[in-house]
Amino acid sequence: MSKLIILRHGESEWNKLNLFTGWEDVNLTDQGKVEAKLAAFAIQNLRVDVNHAYTSALKRASKTLEIVLYVLKKDIPIISDQALNERNYGSLTGMNKDEARNKWGDEQVKLWRRSYDIAPENGESLKDTCNRTIPYFKKNILPKLHDGENVIITAHGNSLRSIIMHVEDLSEEAIVNVEITTGIPIVYEYENKKIIKKTELFVKRY
């Protein structure tokens, strides 16, 4: 049996400001660092021995992973790859989400944020994100899970949505309703190369 732990990074500076972030490389807020520590304590309670650690090339995700591994007292290599980056929001990057809704309307902004194949100008759709994230997951991470190794991935709302879409075999329609909260670990248990259990860990918010 093996476990896949996926974790969206803690609150970032642009999360706090309600801005579209995408590939912009912003830091965690102090609250984001606390979220990472609390997530680590929740994982610690599982008493799972993490064997491999993956993150995106963006520092809000890599810093989250560093905090988690420090709390877990795990000295293992961190593998960073831009294949796990957040989706590129293109022309929306840096724009306040409420201002975007006022300009283009709630439905259009929802399509850009949650649809499968509609991309903002000069940006990526979730489908585009899947096209880089899922092949990376299948080549580099899934074999380790099938070999009984435990893996943690810290990444972003949309790169993790794409992985969830793959591992849960969700439809394009179903993925629209999937939300991932910052700092809340989701754990998949694998046995005989199949997922037998999914758990969203409880993390107390202050």
Protein Blocks (a to p, Z undefined) as FASTA:
>chain_A
ZZdddddddddfklmnopafklaccdddfklmmmmmmmmmmmmmnopacfbdcddfbfkl
mmmmmmmmmmnopacdddddfklgccdekjmnopafklmmmmnojklmmmmmmmmklcce
hiacfklmmmmmmmmmmmmmmmmmmnopacdddddfklmmmmmmmmnopafklmmmpccd
ehiacddddeehiafbdcddddddZZ
